[in-house]
Structures are given as C-alpha cells and as structure tokens.
Amino acid sequence: MARRVGIAELNDMLVRSALIQSLMLRVQVTPTDEHDPEEPLFAPFDTVTIVLRDGTKLESEPVRYAKGHARNPVGLDALRAKFDDCIGSALAAAARNTLYERLSGLDAISGAAALYGD
C-alpha cells in the first residue's frame, strides 16, 4: 500500500485496486445544511469519523480550515515538497529549482513572461 497520497499514487492501478475499491464502498459522506458565516459556500467545519470492526468510533477534532487555506497555511517545506511532487520528472532539478524560486517571488515580477526569462 502506498501509505501516502501524492500525484504518483493517483493512478488507475491504485484507484482500481481491490483494497481501495472496498474502502470506497465503506465511505459515507454526511453533508450538513449549516453554512460558515464568513465563507457561506462552506460548512463551519468538517470532521472525520472512523468506525472500527469492533464498533469503536474514532472522531477527529473539528477542522475549521483545510490545510492550505489562508488561515491554515502549509509551511514552506511542505509547499516545496508539494511543488516537487507535482513537477515530478517533467523538469530537471536545476530548472525545477529556478521555476520554484521565480514562483516564490511572484508578487515581485512584472508579468508572466518573467517566469520564463533568464
């Protein structure tokens, strides 16, 4: 089993595997009609409940903002790891580093063409 979910793991072989398919059959999403007063398209929070075979329930704390939300940002190391995962082998290491540095300074560039400049 992959033990993580990244770009490389999101492929037909893993998603179609018997283990993942059986897990998907046991997932139940329970929506709420409650709306977050600050962000009305979203619920006030999410929770995850796991029911074990013996009936034991494990419930997460309420998650107000998803990881990566402006109010729950990821750290720079996690952001870089996600960037590298998404780019994969599409760029050589030097080009990947250059692009990451340019994107990190996006607020200071004059336009999209600067991403490609020397």
Secondary structure in CASP SS format (residue, H / E / C, confidence):
PFRMAT SS
TARGET T0000
AUTHOR 0000-0000-0000
METHOD secondary structure of the structure
MODEL  1
M C 1.00
A C 1.00
R C 1.00
R C 1.00
V C 1.00
G C 1.00
I H 1.00
A H 1.00
E H 1.00
L C 1.00
N C 1.00
D H 1.00
M H 1.00
L H 1.00
V H 1.00
R C 1.00
S C 1.00
A H 1.00
L H 1.00
I H 1.00
Q H 1.00
S H 1.00
L H 1.00
M H 1.00
L H 1.00
R C 1.00
V C 1.00
Q C 1.00
V C 1.00
T C 1.00
P C 1.00
T C 1.00
D C 1.00
E C 1.00
H C 1.00
D C 1.00
P C 1.00
E C 1.00
E C 1.00
P C 1.00
L C 1.00
F C 1.00
A C 1.00
P C 1.00
F C 1.00
D E 1.00
T C 1.00
V C 1.00
T E 1.00
I E 1.00
V E 1.00
L C 1.00
R C 1.00
D C 1.00
G C 1.00
T C 1.00
K E 1.00
L E 1.00
E E 1.00
S C 1.00
E C 1.00
P C 1.00
V E 1.00
R C 1.00
Y C 1.00
A C 1.00
K C 1.00
G C 1.00
H E 1.00
A C 1.00
R C 1.00
N E 1.00
P C 1.00
V C 1.00
G C 1.00
L H 1.00
D H 1.00
A H 1.00
L H 1.00
R H 1.00
A H 1.00
K H 1.00
F H 1.00
D H 1.00
D H 1.00
C H 1.00
I H 1.00
G C 1.00
S C 1.00
A C 1.00
L C 1.00
A C 1.00
A H 1.00
A H 1.00
A H 1.00
R H 1.00
N H 1.00
T H 1.00
L H 1.00
Y H 1.00
E H 1.00
R H 1.00
L H 1.00
S H 1.00
G C 1.00
L H 1.00
D H 1.00
A H 1.00
I C 1.00
S C 1.00
G C 1.00
A H 1.00
A H 1.00
A H 1.00
L H 1.00
Y C 1.00
G C 1.00
D C 1.00
END
